[in-house]
Amino acid sequence: MKKIVIIILIIAALAVGAYFLFLKNASNGELTFQYTSLEKGDLEVMVSCTGTLEVLGAVEVGTELSGTVSEVFVDFNDDVKKEQILAILDTTKIVYDVQNAKASFANAEAKYKLAKRQYEDDKNLYSEGYISDIDLLTSETNYKQTLASYVSSQISLEKAETNLSKYSIIRSPIDGKVIDRSVEEGQTVAASFSAPVLFTIAEDLSKMEIHALVDESDIGQIKQGQNAKFTVESYPDKEFDGLVKQIRLQPKVISNVVNYTVVIDADNVDDLLLPGMTATIDIITESRIDVYFLPNAAFSYAPPESVTKALKNKMGERFTGKSTSEGQSQRSGFGQMQKPSAEMIEKMAVVWFEDDEGNIQMIFPPCDERIF
């Protein structure tokens, strides 16, 4: 959804007093005036979009081992510390693996020691000429094979012992809060192809971020560091502040519309915002602080043609030093600004007002930078 709030008017303190809307009485030809006050305030250009609140620094905690979960020590929303035990796997099978690894290591060690002694003896015999080259080579090959088996069995034993002492116990990698738990006591987890996620821990819920989708027609207006305002459905009357952190370049096509993800930082010191909430965001792309403005209806009135022609001709003289009927444009007392031609003046927006003497006057609000 796209909504662009357009600045209608920005008027400097060019007029003293009040501005008027004119209504002509058709029965008697007299002019009556409807007054409106000159207001002052802040105006903003915004790009509106929607997004989803996400936690910062969320860590998925899994297990590298397959087995049965024997105990779970934390629940949803629990605060946890780094290295705190979250769950323990049943170690019965892991203990068997350790014992089997020890037996294999002992067997490989014995064979290795025997082959090493045999190889040392054969080298002495070969040096005295009692055995042939092929006998020595066979002895050397057997020694190296048993050495490789010995090293491999040693690694397998260390791995089994590490699984028992470390990986069978699931610990928290960070300080944070448990926002998701997908395991129960007695549940079997399989880690054959990928580590199953058992817990999701958020590092800090006092700071969150919004992943907003902005379509391609508006993304050019978004810059890093721009301010944003957003609301969530849970608190429709409360407005939250944010700051554009990142514009991701990878597009997302949704219903044939190209969108880009804009990441917005948001404070959550009051713990009102929850992960997954839908946010309606207004990203402020441009703003004017403490300016004058008036209703768009002030431009709808047109006085009699004679009044219009006389006043616009007079205004042209102020800009050009000559009558607009001459169709010339020269520099005068307006510095180095480009002076509008008679045709440009005819197309300019006009605000009509009554001066202190009761005469109808007009001004050209500086709402078109191409002219002023």
N, C-alpha and C positions, 0 to 999 in steps of 0.2 A: 504494500500500500504506500502510495506516494502522496504527500501533501506538502506543497511549498507555500509558505506564508510570505507573501510579497509585500515589500514596503510600498505603500501607496504614495505617501507624501513625506517630505522632510523640508520644513520651512524654517529658515533662520528668522531672526527677529526683524522682519522687514515691515511688519504692520503694527501699528499702535492702535489699541482699541479692540473692536470686535469685527468679525467677519459675518457675512450675511448670505442667506439663501433668498433668492428673489422669486416671488410669485405674482403673476400679473392677473389682476381682476378683470375678467372678460366683460363684465357688465358696465363698468364705468371707466375702464382704461387706466385706472390708477395703479401704481406700484405699491405693494405691501411687502414688508420685510419680516423674515424669520431669522432671529438672531441665534448664533451658536458661538460658544466661547472658544478661544484659542487655547488648546491644551498642550501640556508638555509631558513627555515621558520617554520611555525606552522602546525602540523598535528593533526587531530581529528578523533575519532571514534564516529559516530552518528547513532541514531535510528530515522528514519523518520516516521511520522504519520500525520494524519489530525485531526482537531477538530473544535469546534464551540466556538466563543467568547460569554461569558456570563457576565452579570453585577454582581457586588458585592452588597450584601445587598438589593436586590430587594424585595419590600413589596407589596403584593396584598391587595388592600383596597376594602372591600365589605360592605354590609349592613345586619343587623340582622332583618330588617323590610321589609315587603312586601308593595308595594305602587307604586305611580306614581312619577317620578322625575320631580319636578317643575322647578328647576334651576340648571345649571351646570356652574361653575365659572372658570374652567381651561381647557386647551387644551393640545394637544401633545407638548412635549418638553418644557413645562412651568416649571420654577423653583418655588418650593413651600417651605414654612416653616412649621415647626411642629405646629400642631393645626390650620393651615390655613383651611378655609372652602372650600371644593371641590365641593359639591353639596348639595341640600336640597330636601327632599321628601315632597310631598303634605301632609299637616298635618290635613286635614279636617277629615279624618277617625280617626286619632289618637286623635283629640280633642273630638270626640264622645266617644271614648273608655275611655278617662279620665273622662268625665261627667258620663258615665255609672258606672265606678268604684267608683266614689264618692257617687252615689246614693246607690249602693250595700253596701258600707261601712257604710253609715248612717243607713240603715235598720239593718245591722248586729250589729251595736253599740247599737241601741235601744233595740233590743232583748236581747243582752248580759247584758245590765244594768238591764232590767226587771228580767231576770232569776237570776242574781246575788242577787238582793234584795229579790226575792222569796225564794231563797235557804237560805239566812241568817235568814229570818223570820221562815222558817220551822225548822231550827236548834234550834231556841229558843222554838218553840212549842213542838218539840220532847223531849227537855230536861225537859219540864214540864209535859210530858206524854199525850199531846193532839193529836198527830198523831203517826201513826205506823212506823215501820222500812221501809216498802215498800214505804210509802209516802215520807219519807226523801230521800230514794235512788232514787226515780223518780225525785225529785226536784234537787238532785245533778247531775244526768245524764243530765237533761235539761240544767243546768248551764254550764256544761263542753262542751256540744255540741254547745251552743251559743258562748262560748268563742273561740272555734276552728273556727267557722264561722267568728267571729269578726277579729281574727288574719289573716285568709286567705284573707278576703276582704281588710284589711289594706295593705297586701303585693301586692295584685292586683292593688290597687290604686297607690302605690309607683312605681310599674312597668310601669303603664300607664303614669304617670307623667315623669318618666325617659325616656321613648320612645319619649315623646313629646319634652323634653328639650335637650336630648342628641343624641339618635339614629336616629332621623329624620334629623339630620345635619351630613353630611359626612365630616370628618376632616382628614387632613394628619397626620399620626402617626410619621413621620420623616421629616427632611430636605432633599430635593432631587430634582429630575427632573422627570416629568411625561413622561414615555416612552410608555404607553399604556392607552387608554381610550375607554371603551366599553359600554358607556351609552350616551344617548342623552336626551335632554329635552322632556318631554311628554312620555318617555318610561316607561313601567310598569315592575317593578322588583318583582320577587317572591322569598321569602326566606323561603319557607315552609320546605324544606328538607336540603338545604345547602345555605350558604351565597353566593350570586352571586358576582363575581369580577367586580367592576366598574372601578377601576384605578390600574395601576401598577407603582410604584414609585421606581426609582433607587437611592440608597443612595449617591453613588459617582462614576461618570463615568471616573474620572481620574485614577482609578485603576480597572482593569478587570481581568477575569480569563478565561482560555481556558480549555474546557473539551475535552481532546484528547483521541482517542481510539487506544490502543496499543495491538497488538495480543500477544497471549500467548508465541510465540517463542522468543519475544523480551522483555517481561515484566521483566524478571530476571535481565536485564542490567540496569533497571531504578531504581534510588535511589532518595530519598528526598534530595533537595538542589542542584541537578544538574542544570547546565545552559542549556538554550534552545534558539534557534533562530527560528523565524517564519516570514512568509510573508502572505499577504492577496491579493486577486485578484485586489482589488481597487488600491493598490500601489505595483505593481509587482517589482519595482526597489528599494523599501525601505525594509530594514530588521529590525525587532523589536526583542528586548531581552525579555526573560522570565526566570522563575525559578520554578523548580518542587516543588509543595507545598504538594501534597498528591497523594497516590496511593490507589484507592478504591478497596476493595476486592471483591465486588459483580461483577461477570462476566456478559458480554452481548454477546449473541450468534447472530452473523450476518452472514447470508449465510453459516452456519455450521462452522464458524470460531469463536473461543472464544477470546473475547477482554476484556480488562480491562480499566477503565476510569482513566486517569492521569490528575490531576488538576494542571495547570500551571499559576502562577501569571504573570500579564503583566501590565506595566505602560502605561497610555494613557494620558500623560500630554498635548499632542498636540491635543487631541480630534479627532484623525484620525480614531480610531477604533470604530466600532459600534456593538451593540449587534446582534448576529446572523451571523456575518461574518464567513466564512470558512477560517481557518488558516492551512497552510502547515508548519509543525513543524519539526525541527531537534533537538533532545535532545542529548546533548554532554555527552557521557558516559565515554570517556577517551580522553586525549589530551596530546600532547608533544609540548612544547614551545621552539622555537629557536633551531631547530635541522637541521642536514644536511640530504639531500635526493637527489636521482637521479632517472632517468627513469628506468622502469622495463626492457626495452630493453637492458640495460647494462649487464644483466645476460644471454643474448641469445647467445653470442659468445663463441665458443670452439676452442682454439688454437690446433695446432698439438698434437697428443697423446704423443709424446716424451717430449714436453714442459710441458704438463699437469702433466705427471707422475713425472718428475723431481721436479717441483715446489711443488706439493702436498706432495711428499716425504720429501722435505725440510721443509714444513710447519708442517708435522707431527713430525719432529725432534724438532721443536721449542716448541711444546706442550708437547711431551713425553720424550724428551731427547734421543730417539731412532728412527730409521727409521720406517716409517709406514709399511714397508714390514715385519717387525718383529711381527706386530700385537699386540704390548704391549702398555699399558697406565700407565704411572707413573707420579708423581708430579714433576714439575720443577719450573722455575721461574715465574709461573703464579699464585702464592698464593695458595688458597685452592679451586680453581675452579676444576670442574670435567673435565678431559682432554678427548677429543674425540678419539675414536678408529679410525683405518684406514678406516673401513667401514663407519663410521659416516662422516669422512672427505670427502669421495668420494661423499656423498649425500648432502654436504653443498653447499649453494649458494656461488658463486664466482664472484668477480668483478676484471676484468683485467685492468691494467694500465701500463704506461711506466714510468720508473723511470728517474732520472736525467741523467743517463748514457745511456739511450736509450734501456735498457733491459726490457723485458716483465715480469711483476710481478703481483701478485694477493693478494687480501685480502678477508677475510671472514666477511662480515657485521654481526653484532650481532643482527640478526633478528629472531633467534630462541632461546628462553630462555631455552628450554629443553636441549640445548647443552652447552650454555655459562652460 
